[in-house]
Amino acid sequence: MGANAPHPPVPSPDKKPGRFLPYVLAVIATLIVCALQWSDVIEYIDDEPRLTAKHQQQLQKKMDELEEGEQYALVATKDGFYPCLHSGHALYFLHVGEVWKYGVTTKGQRGRYTSQFLKKNAVSYIIEFRGSMGECMQQEQMKLFSYPILPENLARPEEMRLLRPPNNPVYK
């Protein structure tokens, strides 16, 4: 009989005063950091918010980068097996001069790939087009979508032909 009677709440032994203090301090610290970041980006002149000179320079640098890009190809420097990111083959045989990857960058060869990477993967960085990033991306897309009819690909037995270069896993 009394089994359905409500039981008084039992205080939890692990609840201690000040248990939330570290969380409160963490939130306050986060707010301070956010406030410092805000002041690095925004300044008020005559009560009007404006970008700081430093932030404006960063924006201009990014805008300039978008105006100067390269569409490149990484091509095999020796006959051999190269990593393939699609087609069901972990490795794929390429002859010297065949395309392993198409790409675009604003950083140039040295900013995009180390000499160790190029040597380790036995590829050479060939600039195929220079222009704005929009133009470079158009060139890259034309090369990616036209890869199936590239003479080096058509020279392969039909069952070994690829839809994209071995190191381009997807169309972007």
TORSE-642100 format. One record per residue (C-alpha): residue number from 1; residue in one letter; x, y, z. Coordinates in Angstrom, 3 decimals. Layout:
N
resi:resn:c1:c2:c3
NUM:A:X:Y:Z
...
// end
This chain:
172
resi:resn:c1:c2:c3
1:M:0.000:0.000:0.000
2:G:2.003:3.175:-0.006
3:A:3.945:2.049:-3.069
4:N:2.338:4.770:-5.161
5:A:3.033:7.509:-2.653
6:P:5.455:10.150:-3.943
7:H:8.909:10.057:-2.458
8:P:10.535:13.276:-1.322
9:P:13.414:14.343:-3.576
10:V:16.781:13.171:-2.385
11:P:19.509:15.805:-2.693
12:S:22.362:14.759:-4.940
13:P:25.604:14.438:-3.007
14:D:27.725:15.785:-5.922
15:K:26.044:19.197:-6.113
16:K:28.344:21.734:-4.555
17:P:28.131:25.479:-4.434
18:G:30.356:27.099:-7.082
19:R:30.280:24.051:-9.366
20:F:29.313:26.269:-12.326
21:L:32.022:28.858:-11.677
22:P:34.484:27.358:-14.214
23:Y:31.751:27.435:-16.890
24:V:30.863:31.029:-16.095
25:L:34.529:32.007:-16.297
26:A:34.888:30.185:-19.625
27:V:31.903:32.050:-21.066
28:I:33.292:35.382:-19.846
29:A:36.714:34.596:-21.340
30:T:35.088:33.679:-24.659
31:L:33.152:36.942:-24.694
32:I:36.348:38.901:-24.015
33:V:38.136:37.136:-26.882
34:C:35.192:37.798:-29.199
35:A:35.188:41.443:-28.182
36:L:38.889:41.708:-28.926
37:Q:38.354:40.122:-32.335
38:W:35.526:42.546:-33.066
39:S:37.723:45.525:-32.252
40:D:40.411:44.163:-34.584
41:V:37.919:44.292:-37.455
42:I:35.554:47.181:-36.698
43:E:36.257:50.718:-35.603
44:Y:33.798:53.542:-35.084
45:I:34.370:56.892:-36.729
46:D:31.741:59.535:-35.935
47:D:29.588:56.729:-34.499
48:E:29.673:54.897:-37.851
49:P:31.090:51.350:-37.973
50:R:33.981:50.940:-40.429
51:L:36.479:48.228:-41.214
52:T:39.884:48.803:-39.661
53:A:42.749:49.594:-42.033
54:K:44.312:46.203:-41.298
55:H:41.079:44.371:-42.137
56:Q:40.657:46.438:-45.329
57:Q:44.189:45.430:-46.374
58:Q:43.361:41.751:-45.766
59:L:40.233:42.103:-47.904
60:Q:42.199:43.786:-50.697
61:K:44.811:41.017:-50.606
62:K:42.069:38.390:-51.009
63:M:40.501:40.377:-53.860
64:D:43.886:40.689:-55.602
65:E:44.431:36.933:-55.275
66:L:41.151:36.313:-57.085
67:E:42.455:38.354:-60.016
68:E:45.673:36.348:-60.404
69:G:45.293:32.606:-60.694
70:E:46.750:29.665:-62.541
71:Q:45.128:26.608:-64.035
72:Y:47.718:23.842:-63.968
73:A:48.239:20.197:-64.725
74:L:50.361:17.741:-62.786
75:V:51.864:15.397:-65.368
76:A:53.780:12.159:-64.968
77:T:57.570:12.453:-65.162
78:K:58.125:8.704:-65.442
79:D:56.224:5.656:-66.614
80:G:54.662:3.924:-63.652
81:F:51.771:3.451:-61.295
82:Y:50.235:6.555:-59.714
83:P:47.607:6.854:-56.967
84:C:44.072:6.963:-58.374
85:L:41.261:8.490:-56.328
86:H:38.396:6.998:-58.340
87:S:37.654:4.277:-60.928
88:G:38.037:1.445:-58.429
89:H:41.797:1.256:-58.958
90:A:44.070:2.268:-56.075
91:L:46.899:2.688:-58.596
92:Y:46.765:3.563:-62.267
93:F:49.508:3.303:-64.879
94:L:50.581:6.564:-66.542
95:H:53.166:7.207:-69.235
96:V:55.527:10.194:-69.113
97:G:53.627:13.390:-69.931
98:E:50.173:12.049:-69.110
99:V:47.917:14.119:-66.852
100:W:47.611:12.996:-63.237
101:K:45.608:16.016:-62.042
102:Y:44.129:19.336:-63.165
103:G:43.836:22.162:-60.643
104:V:43.707:25.890:-59.973
105:T:45.566:28.018:-57.463
106:T:46.317:31.617:-56.544
107:K:49.522:30.605:-54.766
108:G:51.609:29.392:-57.685
109:Q:53.546:26.150:-57.765
110:R:55.586:26.750:-54.617
111:G:52.586:27.880:-52.615
112:R:50.532:24.882:-53.716
113:Y:53.035:21.995:-53.785
114:T:56.411:21.409:-52.211
115:S:59.255:20.169:-54.363
116:Q:59.274:17.050:-52.164
117:F:55.629:16.360:-53.049
118:L:56.306:16.731:-56.776
119:K:59.383:14.512:-56.581
120:K:57.738:11.878:-54.361
121:N:54.754:11.634:-56.713
122:A:56.924:11.831:-59.857
123:V:54.926:14.697:-61.357
124:S:55.718:18.038:-62.894
125:Y:53.678:21.231:-62.390
126:I:52.722:22.713:-65.781
127:I:50.916:26.067:-65.980
128:E:48.300:25.788:-68.711
129:F:46.469:29.111:-68.228
130:R:46.835:32.353:-66.262
131:G:44.010:34.769:-65.530
132:S:41.364:35.576:-62.955
133:M:40.235:32.745:-60.697
134:G:36.914:32.653:-62.532
135:E:38.698:32.186:-65.861
136:C:41.045:29.586:-64.360
137:M:38.136:27.622:-62.938
138:Q:36.431:27.680:-66.344
139:Q:39.591:26.312:-67.952
140:E:39.848:23.604:-65.308
141:Q:36.233:22.553:-65.885
142:M:36.747:22.405:-69.643
143:K:39.797:20.178:-69.143
144:L:38.072:17.927:-66.587
145:F:34.930:17.432:-68.669
146:S:36.960:16.936:-71.884
147:Y:39.342:14.404:-70.313
148:P:37.429:11.375:-71.666
149:I:38.299:12.436:-75.242
150:L:41.912:13.390:-74.505
151:P:44.125:11.420:-76.941
152:E:46.139:9.841:-74.088
153:N:42.910:8.487:-72.594
154:L:41.497:7.269:-75.927
155:A:44.769:5.408:-76.595
156:R:44.037:3.127:-73.624
157:P:42.002:-0.061:-73.958
158:E:38.336:0.892:-73.539
159:E:37.979:-0.868:-70.173
160:M:40.952:1.159:-68.828
161:R:39.741:4.611:-69.930
162:L:39.007:7.151:-67.205
163:L:36.347:9.829:-66.857
164:R:38.775:12.156:-65.022
165:P:42.522:12.263:-64.393
166:P:43.569:9.779:-61.675
167:N:44.073:12.403:-58.949
168:N:40.829:14.355:-59.600
169:P:38.292:12.461:-57.468
170:V:35.276:14.578:-58.524
171:Y:34.199:17.314:-60.885
172:K:34.230:20.540:-58.895
// end
